[in-house]
Amino acid sequence: MKAIMLMFDTLNRHMLPPYGCDWVHAPNFKRLAEKTVVFDHAYVGSMPCMPARRELHTGRHNFLHRSWGPIEPFDDSMPELLSENGVYTHLVTDHQHYWEDGGATYHTRYSSCELIRGQEGDPWKGEVADPEHPESIGMKAMGRLVRHDWINRKYIREEQDFPQARTMENGLEFMRTNRNEDRWFLQIETFDPHEPFYAPQKYRDLYPHDYTGKHFDWPPYGPVTETEEEVEHLRYEYAALLSMCDHYLGKVLDVMDEFDMWKDTLLIVNTDHGFLLGEHDWWAKSVMPYYDEIAHMPMFIWDPRSGKQGERRQSLVQTIDLAPTLLNYFGARVPKDMQGKNLEATIASDRPVRDSAIFGMHGGHVNVTDGRYVYMRAPVTETNMPLYNYTLMPTHMRSRFSVEELRASELHPPFTFTKGVPTLKVQGVGLYNRAHAFGTLLFDLQQDPRQEHPIQDKDLEQAMIELLKKNMEANEAPPEQYERLGL
């Protein structure tokens, strides 16, 4: 038995043909849907990038306990557990957060890994002089990230130079080399179609349009202030990068066809979250409520045990379900601290695994859905306090916790999932305290799929509050989270 996970970053569900999009060129996603089970109610859990990957390893939510950070010493790690059970695990990725302070303990959990440089301002090529660059809108300030992205682009000209292309080719090499071996798990993970939306010209040519404005392929994280022409142009830039992803997805499917790998290879195609491209008058993610464009994600799974393909599934599933599903597939024990559910029966017959799902980001709205209604609970005060990080790995995305942060920390008694180990309790930074300004929101996805008309219904809200509290209690949310949310 073998398994492959093809993971994209920032893959928008509503822009894929299998989910109803009729203008994006993505024939291989159509082909994928014919080969797999397509999940219609797959939701994120902890956001964004590394919190989602921590869920992928641990099979449990983490956003109520800490912000972006590494695997903790007490965390279960799915690929590590597979390795301990005789499964060779390999990661090939261009996702640069893996080699930053806040993600540096993930890739080392695999038997081997290949790290491809050059995405989104990755400090890859060293040039002291500032790079030349066109006049731009969006992410235009020459901070470290933008500066280094323009340096990197000097070395990424032909399609084979692009980090995604190199990542995919290395993944295909692993598939070909090890096609006759047994008991391996391959994770091919590309940062695309994450911003900046830089793609080879042939994919941009798929979306001809009149645009005479300034360079724009990297939106800011904030409200839309650009013209309709600029918004349309950026959506086409995203679509071009998505079409590149589709092309390389096709190559993975080709190799599976060539060597008849469908007979004994589980295939998962997934993402960590979506992205706003002007919907709700916002760009990006993180600072606004986690609308469906962000939180409702695509997921495709082929399981050779059931052989189901070309079918839809309505059960409510999440990222936390992938770790127990993979462990079960290889006959490994699922640790008691994993809260995700094995999806074998869901893939085979749409057996439900939960009645509701919780999702969010540390310090932001805490959200719950039952598949029809989505309830977004906002902080009750502008200060967004109290808020704490519980960790033994005090690093942020690209830095260590400061001495000032740590001076005020204290030792906190163990949670059940920390396996008897106390943690540091460190004051949260309240980065996303704009959540209070948006207020608490309730939507009916059946009547209002674009989430444009919030509901005012006290009885329904109370029912969703009870679902939210049930999920928070199951996740052992710290007491201050209830206070922060006014529960």
C-alpha positions as CSV (number, residue, x, y, z in Angstrom):
1,M,0.0,0.0,0.0
2,K,1.2,3.5,-0.9
3,A,-0.2,7.0,-0.4
4,I,0.3,10.4,-2.1
5,M,-0.8,13.7,-0.8
6,L,-0.7,16.5,-3.3
7,M,-1.2,19.7,-1.3
8,F,-1.6,23.2,-2.7
9,D,-1.6,26.4,-0.7
10,T,-4.5,28.9,-1.1
11,L,-6.5,26.8,-3.5
12,N,-9.9,28.5,-3.9
13,R,-12.7,25.9,-4.0
14,H,-15.1,28.3,-5.9
15,M,-12.6,28.7,-8.7
16,L,-12.4,25.0,-9.6
17,P,-14.5,23.5,-12.3
18,P,-15.6,20.5,-10.1
19,Y,-17.1,23.1,-7.7
20,G,-19.0,25.0,-10.4
21,C,-16.5,27.5,-11.9
22,D,-17.0,27.8,-15.6
23,W,-14.2,30.2,-16.7
24,V,-10.9,28.9,-15.1
25,H,-8.9,26.6,-17.4
26,A,-8.4,23.6,-15.2
27,P,-9.2,20.4,-17.2
28,N,-7.1,18.2,-14.9
29,F,-9.2,19.1,-11.8
30,K,-12.2,17.9,-13.8
31,R,-10.2,14.7,-14.5
32,L,-9.3,14.4,-10.8
33,A,-13.0,14.7,-9.9
34,E,-13.8,11.8,-12.2
35,K,-11.1,9.6,-10.5
36,T,-11.9,10.4,-6.9
37,V,-14.6,11.2,-4.3
38,V,-15.2,15.0,-4.1
39,F,-16.1,16.5,-0.7
40,D,-18.7,19.2,-0.8
41,H,-18.4,20.1,2.9
42,A,-14.7,20.2,3.7
43,Y,-13.7,22.9,6.1
44,V,-10.4,24.3,7.5
45,G,-9.6,24.1,11.2
46,S,-6.6,26.1,12.4
47,M,-5.4,28.8,10.1
48,P,-3.4,29.9,8.3
49,C,-0.4,28.0,6.8
50,M,1.6,26.4,9.6
51,P,-1.3,26.0,12.1
52,A,-3.0,24.0,9.3
53,R,0.1,21.9,8.9
54,R,0.3,21.3,12.6
55,E,-3.3,19.9,12.3
56,L,-2.1,17.7,9.4
57,H,0.5,16.2,11.7
58,T,-1.4,16.1,15.0
59,G,-5.0,15.5,13.9
60,R,-6.3,18.1,16.4
61,H,-7.1,21.8,16.4
62,N,-4.5,24.2,17.8
63,F,-5.8,27.8,17.2
64,L,-7.4,28.1,20.6
65,H,-4.1,27.5,22.4
66,R,-1.4,29.2,20.3
67,S,-0.6,31.2,17.2
68,W,1.6,30.3,14.3
69,G,4.4,28.0,15.5
70,P,6.3,24.7,15.2
71,I,5.4,21.2,16.1
72,E,5.6,21.0,19.9
73,P,7.5,18.4,21.9
74,F,4.3,16.8,23.1
75,D,2.6,16.7,19.6
76,D,1.9,13.5,17.8
77,S,3.2,13.7,14.2
78,M,1.5,11.6,11.5
79,P,4.5,11.2,9.2
80,E,6.7,10.4,12.2
81,L,4.2,7.8,13.5
82,L,4.1,6.3,10.0
83,S,7.9,6.0,9.9
84,E,7.8,4.3,13.3
85,N,5.4,1.8,11.8
86,G,7.6,0.8,8.9
87,V,6.3,3.4,6.3
88,Y,8.8,5.4,4.4
89,T,7.7,9.1,4.4
90,H,9.0,11.7,2.0
91,L,8.2,15.4,1.7
92,V,9.0,17.5,-1.3
93,T,8.0,21.2,-1.0
94,D,8.7,24.8,-2.0
95,H,6.7,26.1,1.0
96,Q,9.3,28.4,2.5
97,H,7.7,28.6,5.9
98,Y,9.1,25.2,6.7
99,W,12.6,26.7,7.1
100,E,11.6,29.7,9.1
101,D,11.5,30.0,12.9
102,G,7.8,29.3,13.1
103,G,7.9,26.1,11.0
104,A,11.3,24.5,11.4
105,T,10.2,21.3,13.2
106,Y,7.8,19.9,10.6
107,H,9.9,18.7,7.6
108,T,12.3,16.9,10.0
109,R,9.4,14.5,11.0
110,Y,9.7,12.8,7.6
111,S,12.1,10.0,6.6
112,S,13.5,12.4,4.0
113,C,12.7,15.7,2.5
114,E,13.5,18.0,-0.4
115,L,13.2,21.8,0.0
116,I,12.9,23.9,-3.1
117,R,13.8,27.5,-2.7
118,G,12.5,30.8,-4.2
119,Q,8.8,31.3,-3.3
120,E,7.3,34.6,-2.0
121,G,10.3,36.5,-0.7
122,D,12.2,33.4,0.4
123,P,15.7,34.7,1.4
124,W,17.3,32.5,-1.3
125,K,19.7,34.4,-3.6
126,G,22.0,36.9,-2.0
127,E,22.3,40.3,-3.6
128,V,23.3,43.4,-1.6
129,A,22.1,45.9,-4.2
130,D,18.3,46.6,-4.3
131,P,16.7,45.0,-7.3
132,E,15.1,46.8,-10.1
133,H,11.3,46.4,-10.3
134,P,8.4,47.9,-12.1
135,E,6.1,50.5,-10.5
136,S,3.5,48.4,-8.6
137,I,0.3,48.4,-6.6
138,G,-0.7,46.0,-3.9
139,M,2.3,44.7,-1.9
140,K,4.6,47.4,-3.2
141,A,6.6,48.6,-0.2
142,M,10.2,47.4,-0.5
143,G,10.3,45.5,2.8
144,R,12.4,42.4,3.2
145,L,9.8,40.1,1.7
146,V,9.0,42.1,-1.4
147,R,12.7,43.1,-2.0
148,H,13.8,39.4,-1.9
149,D,10.9,38.3,-4.1
150,W,12.1,40.7,-6.9
151,I,15.7,39.3,-6.4
152,N,14.4,35.7,-6.7
153,R,12.4,36.5,-9.9
154,K,15.7,37.3,-11.6
155,Y,16.5,33.6,-11.4
156,I,13.0,32.3,-12.2
157,R,12.5,33.0,-15.9
158,E,11.7,29.8,-17.7
159,E,9.0,27.5,-16.6
160,Q,11.4,24.8,-15.4
161,D,12.9,27.5,-13.0
162,F,9.7,28.0,-11.1
163,P,9.6,26.5,-7.6
164,Q,6.3,24.7,-8.3
165,A,7.7,23.1,-11.5
166,R,10.8,21.9,-9.6
167,T,8.8,20.7,-6.7
168,M,6.4,18.7,-8.9
169,E,9.2,17.2,-11.0
170,N,11.0,16.0,-7.8
171,G,7.7,14.4,-6.6
172,L,7.2,12.7,-9.9
173,E,10.8,11.4,-9.7
174,F,10.0,9.8,-6.3
175,M,6.9,8.2,-7.8
176,R,8.8,6.7,-10.7
177,T,11.7,5.6,-8.6
178,N,9.7,3.9,-5.9
179,R,6.7,2.7,-7.9
180,N,7.5,-1.0,-7.3
181,E,8.2,-0.5,-3.5
182,D,5.6,-0.9,-0.8
183,R,4.6,1.1,2.3
184,W,5.5,4.7,1.5
185,F,3.8,8.0,1.9
186,L,4.7,10.9,-0.4
187,Q,3.7,14.5,0.3
188,I,4.1,16.7,-2.7
189,E,3.4,20.2,-1.5
190,T,3.6,23.4,-3.5
191,F,3.1,27.0,-2.1
192,D,1.1,27.9,-5.3
193,P,-1.4,29.3,-6.0
194,H,-0.4,31.5,-2.9
195,E,0.4,35.1,-3.6
196,P,2.3,36.6,-5.3
197,F,0.6,35.3,-8.4
198,Y,3.7,34.9,-10.6
199,A,3.2,32.4,-13.4
200,P,4.9,31.7,-16.8
201,Q,3.5,33.7,-19.6
202,K,1.8,30.7,-21.3
203,Y,-0.6,30.4,-18.4
204,R,-1.3,34.1,-18.3
205,D,-2.1,33.9,-22.1
206,L,-5.1,31.7,-21.2
207,Y,-6.8,34.8,-19.8
208,P,-6.5,37.6,-22.3
209,H,-7.8,40.9,-21.1
210,D,-7.1,44.6,-21.6
211,Y,-5.0,45.9,-18.7
212,T,-2.8,49.0,-18.9
213,G,-2.3,49.6,-15.2
214,K,0.7,49.2,-12.9
215,H,2.2,45.9,-12.1
216,F,-0.2,44.0,-9.8
217,D,0.2,40.3,-8.9
218,W,0.5,40.6,-5.1
219,P,-2.5,41.9,-3.2
220,P,-2.3,43.6,0.2
221,Y,-3.9,42.1,3.3
222,G,-6.7,44.6,3.7
223,P,-9.8,46.3,2.1
224,V,-10.1,46.7,-1.6
225,T,-9.1,50.2,-2.7
226,E,-8.3,49.3,-6.3
227,T,-10.3,49.9,-9.4
228,E,-12.6,47.3,-11.0
229,E,-10.1,46.9,-13.8
230,E,-7.3,46.2,-11.3
231,V,-9.4,43.7,-9.3
232,E,-10.3,41.9,-12.5
233,H,-6.7,41.8,-13.6
234,L,-5.6,40.3,-10.2
235,R,-8.2,37.6,-10.5
236,Y,-6.8,36.6,-13.9
237,E,-3.3,36.5,-12.4
238,Y,-4.5,34.1,-9.7
239,A,-6.3,32.0,-12.4
240,A,-3.1,31.8,-14.4
241,L,-1.2,30.4,-11.4
242,L,-4.1,28.0,-10.7
243,S,-3.9,26.8,-14.3
244,M,-0.2,26.1,-13.8
245,C,-1.2,24.0,-10.7
246,D,-3.7,22.2,-12.9
247,H,-1.0,21.4,-15.5
248,Y,1.2,19.7,-12.8
249,L,-1.7,18.0,-11.2
250,G,-2.2,16.4,-14.6
251,K,1.4,15.1,-14.6
252,V,0.8,13.4,-11.3
253,L,-2.3,11.8,-12.7
254,D,-0.4,10.8,-15.8
255,V,2.2,8.9,-13.7
256,M,-0.5,7.2,-11.7
257,D,-2.1,6.1,-15.0
258,E,1.2,5.0,-16.6
259,F,2.1,2.7,-13.8
260,D,-1.4,1.7,-12.8
261,M,-0.8,3.1,-9.3
262,W,-4.6,3.5,-8.7
263,K,-4.8,-0.2,-7.7
264,D,-2.8,0.2,-4.5
265,T,-2.2,4.0,-3.9
266,L,-4.3,6.3,-1.8
267,L,-4.5,9.8,-3.3
268,I,-5.4,13.0,-1.4
269,V,-5.5,16.4,-3.1
270,N,-6.1,19.2,-0.6
271,T,-5.2,22.7,0.6
272,D,-4.8,24.6,3.8
273,H,-7.4,27.5,3.1
274,G,-8.7,29.8,0.4
275,F,-8.2,33.5,-0.3
276,L,-10.4,36.5,-0.9
277,L,-9.9,38.1,-4.4
278,G,-12.1,41.1,-3.8
279,E,-15.2,39.3,-2.5
280,H,-16.7,41.1,0.5
281,D,-14.5,44.1,-0.6
282,W,-11.4,42.5,1.0
283,W,-8.2,41.0,-0.1
284,A,-6.5,37.9,1.3
285,K,-7.3,36.3,4.7
286,S,-6.5,36.7,8.4
287,V,-7.7,40.2,9.2
288,M,-11.4,39.8,8.3
289,P,-14.1,37.1,9.2
290,Y,-13.3,33.7,7.7
291,Y,-15.9,33.7,4.9
292,D,-16.5,30.6,2.9
293,E,-14.1,31.7,0.2
294,I,-11.4,31.2,2.9
295,A,-12.8,28.5,5.2
296,H,-14.7,26.2,2.8
297,M,-12.0,24.2,1.0
298,P,-11.8,21.7,-1.8
299,M,-10.8,18.1,-1.1
300,F,-10.5,15.0,-3.3
301,I,-9.7,11.5,-2.2
302,W,-9.2,8.2,-4.0
303,D,-9.1,5.1,-1.8
304,P,-8.2,1.9,-3.6
305,R,-9.9,-0.2,-0.9
306,S,-13.4,1.1,-1.8
307,G,-12.7,2.1,-5.4
308,K,-15.2,4.9,-5.3
309,Q,-14.8,7.5,-8.0
310,G,-16.8,10.3,-9.7
311,E,-19.0,10.6,-6.6
312,R,-19.8,13.5,-4.2
313,R,-19.8,13.4,-0.4
314,Q,-21.9,15.6,1.8
315,S,-20.4,14.7,5.2
316,L,-18.7,17.5,7.1
317,V,-14.9,16.8,7.1
318,Q,-11.8,18.8,8.1
319,T,-8.0,18.9,7.8
320,I,-7.7,17.1,11.2
321,D,-9.3,14.0,9.6
322,L,-6.4,13.4,7.3
323,A,-3.9,12.2,9.9
324,P,-6.1,9.4,11.4
325,T,-7.2,8.5,7.8
326,L,-3.6,7.9,6.7
327,L,-2.6,6.2,9.9
328,N,-5.6,3.8,9.6
329,Y,-4.8,3.2,5.9
330,F,-1.3,1.9,6.8
331,G,-2.6,-0.1,9.8
332,A,-1.0,2.2,12.4
333,R,-2.6,3.0,15.8
334,V,-4.3,6.4,16.0
335,P,-3.2,8.2,19.2
336,K,-5.9,9.1,21.7
337,D,-5.0,12.8,21.5
338,M,-6.0,13.0,17.8
339,Q,-9.5,14.4,17.4
340,G,-9.9,13.9,13.7
341,K,-11.8,11.0,12.3
342,N,-10.8,8.2,10.0
343,L,-12.6,8.9,6.7
344,E,-12.5,5.4,5.2
345,A,-16.2,4.8,5.6
346,T,-17.0,8.4,4.6
347,I,-15.1,7.9,1.4
348,A,-16.9,4.6,0.8
349,S,-20.4,5.5,1.7
350,D,-20.7,9.1,3.0
351,R,-20.9,8.0,6.7
352,P,-20.9,11.2,8.8
353,V,-18.1,11.8,11.3
354,R,-19.3,14.9,13.0
355,D,-22.4,17.2,13.4
356,S,-20.4,20.4,13.5
357,A,-17.0,21.8,12.8
358,I,-15.0,24.5,14.6
359,F,-12.4,26.7,12.8
360,G,-10.5,29.9,13.2
361,M,-7.2,31.6,13.9
362,H,-5.6,32.5,17.2
363,G,-7.0,35.8,18.3
364,G,-9.6,36.0,15.6
365,H,-13.3,35.0,15.3
366,V,-14.0,31.5,16.6
367,N,-16.4,29.9,14.1
368,V,-18.6,26.9,14.0
369,T,-20.7,25.3,11.1
370,D,-23.1,22.5,10.9
371,G,-22.8,22.4,7.1
372,R,-25.7,24.8,6.6
373,Y,-25.3,27.6,9.1
374,V,-22.0,29.4,9.9
375,Y,-21.6,31.2,13.2
376,M,-18.7,33.6,13.6
377,R,-18.2,34.7,17.2
378,A,-16.2,37.9,17.6
379,P,-14.2,39.2,20.6
380,V,-16.4,41.3,22.9
381,T,-13.8,44.0,23.5
382,E,-11.5,46.1,21.2
383,T,-8.5,44.9,23.2
384,N,-9.2,41.3,22.2
385,M,-8.1,40.1,25.6
386,P,-7.5,38.0,27.5
387,L,-5.4,36.0,25.0
388,Y,-2.4,33.6,25.6
389,N,-0.1,31.3,23.8
390,Y,0.6,27.9,25.4
391,T,3.8,26.6,24.1
392,L,7.2,25.0,24.6
393,M,8.4,26.3,21.3
394,P,8.3,30.1,21.6
395,T,8.8,31.3,18.0
396,H,6.7,33.4,15.7
397,M,6.6,33.1,12.0
398,R,10.0,34.6,11.3
399,S,11.3,35.4,14.8
400,R,11.8,34.1,18.3
401,F,9.5,35.3,21.0
402,S,11.1,38.4,22.4
403,V,12.7,38.6,25.8
404,E,10.0,41.0,26.8
405,E,7.3,38.5,25.9
406,L,9.0,35.7,27.8
407,R,9.8,37.8,31.0
408,A,6.0,37.9,31.7
409,S,5.5,34.2,31.0
410,E,4.5,31.6,33.6
411,L,4.4,27.9,33.7
412,H,0.9,26.5,33.1
413,P,-0.3,23.0,34.3
414,P,-0.5,20.4,31.6
415,F,-3.5,20.1,29.3
416,T,-4.6,16.5,28.7
417,F,-3.1,16.6,25.2
418,T,0.4,17.8,26.4
419,K,0.9,14.3,27.9
420,G,1.6,15.4,31.4
421,V,4.0,18.2,30.3
422,P,3.4,21.8,31.5
423,T,3.7,24.6,29.0
424,L,4.7,28.3,29.0
425,K,1.7,30.6,29.2
426,V,2.7,33.7,27.2
427,Q,0.7,36.9,26.6
428,G,-0.8,36.8,23.1
429,V,0.0,39.7,20.8
430,G,-3.6,40.4,19.8
431,L,-2.5,40.7,16.1
432,Y,-6.0,40.1,14.8
433,N,-7.9,42.4,17.2
434,R,-9.7,43.9,14.2
435,A,-12.1,41.0,14.6
436,H,-14.1,43.0,17.2
437,A,-14.9,45.7,14.6
438,F,-16.7,43.2,12.3
439,G,-18.9,41.9,15.2
440,T,-20.5,38.5,15.5
441,L,-22.1,37.1,12.3
442,L,-24.5,34.3,11.5
443,F,-25.1,33.1,7.9
444,D,-27.4,30.6,6.2
445,L,-25.4,29.0,3.4
446,Q,-28.4,27.4,1.8
447,Q,-30.2,30.7,1.4
448,D,-27.2,33.0,1.2
449,P,-24.2,31.0,-0.2
450,R,-22.2,34.2,-0.8
451,Q,-22.7,35.3,2.9
452,E,-23.9,38.7,2.0
453,H,-26.9,38.9,4.4
454,P,-26.2,38.1,8.1
455,I,-29.2,36.6,10.0
456,Q,-30.6,38.1,13.2
457,D,-32.3,35.1,14.9
458,K,-31.8,34.7,18.7
459,D,-33.0,31.1,18.9
460,L,-30.8,30.0,16.0
461,E,-27.9,32.0,17.4
462,Q,-28.3,30.3,20.8
463,A,-28.3,26.9,19.1
464,M,-25.1,27.7,17.3
465,I,-23.5,29.1,20.5
466,E,-24.2,25.7,22.1
467,L,-22.5,23.9,19.2
468,L,-19.6,26.3,19.5
469,K,-19.2,25.7,23.2
470,K,-19.4,21.9,22.7
471,N,-16.6,22.0,20.2
472,M,-14.5,24.4,22.3
473,E,-14.9,22.1,25.4
474,A,-13.9,19.0,23.3
475,N,-10.8,20.9,22.2
476,E,-10.0,21.8,25.9
477,A,-10.1,25.5,25.1
478,P,-8.5,27.6,27.9
479,P,-10.9,29.5,30.1
480,E,-9.9,33.0,28.8
481,Q,-11.1,32.1,25.3
482,Y,-14.7,32.0,26.7
483,E,-14.1,35.3,28.4
484,R,-12.6,36.9,25.2
485,L,-15.7,35.8,23.3
486,G,-18.2,36.8,25.9
487,L,-19.4,33.2,26.4
